[in-house]
């Protein structure tokens, strides 16, 4: 295993920039996929009639309920 790392150390330096970008883009991909799944939930609930239309917006706060309510409001406007 030590021989493998010795050989690997020779080939890594030219690709350090690509390695950093790869890690960054993988992190962004994971982050965006979580948010896209979270954003599909309100749309599906409205389509299948699980919620009523929201016609007024509430104040933004750190609670999940207010964020979800405002997302429903914007979807209702669309």
KELUM-897254 format. One record per atom (N, C-alpha, C): x, z, y; residue in one letter. Coordinates in steps of 0.2 Angstrom, whole numbers, plus 5000, padded with zeros to 4 digits. Each point is the difference from the previous one (the first is absolute). Last residue first. Layout:
N
XZYA...
***
This chain:
78
475749545156X500249934997X499449974997X499950225008X500049965005X500149934998X500150174984X499349995002X500049955006X502150084994X499849954995X499249985001X501050175013X500349935002X499849954995X499350224996X499749985007X500349935001X500950114982X499349984998X499749975007X502050105002X500149944997X499349974998X500050215010X500249955005X500149934996X499650194987X499449995003X500249945005X501850094988X499549964996X499449985004X501550145011X500349944999X499649954996X499350225002X499949975006X500349935000X500350144981X499349985001X499949965007X502150104994X499849944996X499349975001X501450155019X499650014993X499949934997X501150055022X500549994994X499650014993X498849895022X500450064999X500449994994X498349875019X500549994995X500350074999X497449965007X500750015003X500550004995X497849864995X500150075002X500750005003X498049804999X500750024999X500150085001X497749844993X500350045006X500750024997X498449884986X499949975007X500450045005X499949954972X500250055005X500049975006X498749964975X500449975006X500150065005X499850074975X499649975005X500449985005X500750024973X500050045007X499549965004X500349934978X500150074999X500050045007X499749754994X499550045002X500150074999X501449804995X499650034995X499550055002X501549905016X499849954996X499550024995X501250165012X499549975004X499649944996X501950114990X499450055001X499449975004X502049884998X499749994994X499450055000X501450005018X499749945000X499649994993X501450195004X499450005004X499649945000X502050014987X499550054998X499450005004X502149875004X499549974996X499450054998X502050075011X499549975005X499549964996X501750124989X499650055003X499549965005X501649874988X499550034996X499550055003X501849915013X499549954998X499550024995X501850155006X499549995005X499549954999X501750024985X499650065000X499550005005X501649834999X499549994994X499650075000X501749995016X499549955002X499550004994X501950134997X499650035005X499449955001X501649924985X499750064997X499550035005X501449835008X499549974996X499650064996X501850065014X499549975004X499449974996X502050084989X499650065003X499449975004X501549844992X499650034994X499650065003X501449895015X499449964999X499650034994X502150115005X499550005006X499449964998X501849994985X499750075000X499450005005X501349805000X499650014994X499650075000X501649965017X499449975001X499550004994X502250094997X499650045005X499349975002X501549884986X499750064996X499650045005X501149815009X499449984996X499750064996X502050045012X499549985004X499449984997X501950044987X499850065003X499449995005X501549844985X499250005000X499750075003X502449954997X499749945004X499350005001X501150184987X500250005008X499749945003X499950044975X499550035004X500149985008X501549964980X499549955001X499450025005X501850144991X500349945003X499549955003X499450204989X500250015006X500349945003X499350004978X499549995004X500250015008X501550044981X499949925001X499450005006X500550214994X500649975003X499949935001X498350124988X500050015007X500649985004X499949974977X499549965003X500050015007X501450134987X500349935001X499549955003X499450224994X500550005006X500249935001X498750044981X499650005006X500450005006X
***
